[in-house]
Amino acid sequence: MQAQTFRFDSTRLLRGLVALVALASFPMVLFLMGHGDTTLYVILSVLCAAYLGTVVYTFLRFRLELDEKELRCRGRTRSRTIQLDQIERFTIRAGRDKGTRFMGPAPFRELVLYAGKRPVVISSLPLGESAFDQLVQLISERLPDLEQVS
């Protein structure tokens, strides 16, 4: 069976770039209001550049590959390879979004794979909902004997 590759969701990238518009337009609003300050422009420019760099770097680096024997996860800062025969169990849980902690359920889900000492958490945020559902289905098919706790 051929390896299945999952990349960063392009709509998530677009949402990140749209969020940058508000930060980038803030200096223009200050200038039009007559509150221009060179130091503030420099600080906001550095913030915009850092935000843009982080979003694009994450988009380019993120990759998940699932084949018959292993799952390779490459995130923003680290990579992990999990042998499928070492996975003891897996769960799907509501995401832990601290920003919306008091406003209802989290807007994303997480797949938690228990293999070894530290669990591996794969979020639906970078994958998108349809790719996340496909990943969960593929894991369930490759590991039919495991217990899935919801």
N, C-alpha and C positions, 0 to 999 in steps of 0.2 A: 504494500500500500504506500502511496506517495505521501510525503510530509505535507501537512496543512500549515500554511503560514498566515498569521494574523498581523496586520499593521495598525498603526495609530489611525483612529477614525478621522476622516477628513472633515466631517461636520464639527467635530470637537476642535480641530485646528481653526476652522473658520470662526467658531465662537470665541476662541482665545484671541484671535486677531481683531475681532469686532470689539472686544473688551478693551483692547489697546487704544481704540479710537477715542474713547472718553479720556483716558490719561493723556494722550497726545494733544487733544484739543483744549485741555485745561490751560496751558500757557497762552493760547490765542485768546481765550475768554478773559484772562487777566490783563492781557495787553489792551484789548478793546475797552476794558473798564478803567484803564489808566493806572493799573497797579503793577506795572511791569518792573521786574527786578532781575538783573543778570544772574545772580546767584540762584534764584528760584528756577530760572530757565535751565541752568546747567544741571541742577539736581533733578528736575523733571526729565530732562533729556537722558541723563544717565539711567534713571528708572525705566524709561521707555525702551532704551537700548537693551538693558538687562532683561526686561520682560520679553521683548521680542526674541532675543537670543535664546532664552530658556524655552520658550514655546517652540521655536523652530528646531532647536537641538533635540528636544523631547520627541517631536514628530519624526525627525530623521533617524533617531537611534532606536526607538521602541520597535520590538519585534517579538512575536511568540511563534514558535515552531513546534508542532506536535506530530510525531511519527509513531510507529508501532512500539518503540521501546522507550522513548523519552520525550520530555517536554523541556524545551529550551526557552528561557525567559530572559529577554534583554531589556532592561529598563533604563531610566535616565542615568543612574550612577553605577549599577551593578548588573551582573549576569548570573543566572543560576541554571543548572541543568538538573532535572529531577528524573530519575529512572521510574518508569511507570510501575514496575514490580515492587518498588519500595514504598509506594503510597498505601497507607493503612486505611484511610477513610477520607472523605471530602464532604464539605458542607457548603451550602449557599446561604448567605446571610445578607441582611440589609446593610448598606454601607454605613460607616461611622463618620458622617459629615458633621464636624463640630460647628460649622457655621449655621446649620439649620437644626441644631440639637433641640431647641425649644419650639420649633415650628412644624412638627409632624415628622413623618418617616423620611429617611434619607432618600435622595433621588437616584441612587444607584445601588447595585448589588455587588457582592464580592464572592468569589470562589476561593475557598480555603482548602488547600491540599495538605494533609498531615503526612509528612514523610521525614522521618528523623526527628531531631530535637526541635527544630524551628519550623512552624508551619509556613507555607508559601501562600500569599494572598494575591489574587489576581482580580483587579477591579474592572467593572464594566465601563468605567469612565473613558479610558483610552481606547477601548475596543469598540464601543458602541453597543447598543442593546442586541441587535441581530447577530453580530459576531460573537458576543458573549454567550448568547443562547446556543449558537452553533458549537462553540468551544465546550460548553457544559454537556451538550449532547454527544460530542465526540469522546469526551472523557468517560461518560457513562457507558458508551458502547465498548470502549477499550478496557474498561474495568467493571465488567458486569457483576463480579462477585463481591464488590465492596459495598459497604453500607453508606448510603447517602443520608446524612442528617440535615434536615431543613430547619 
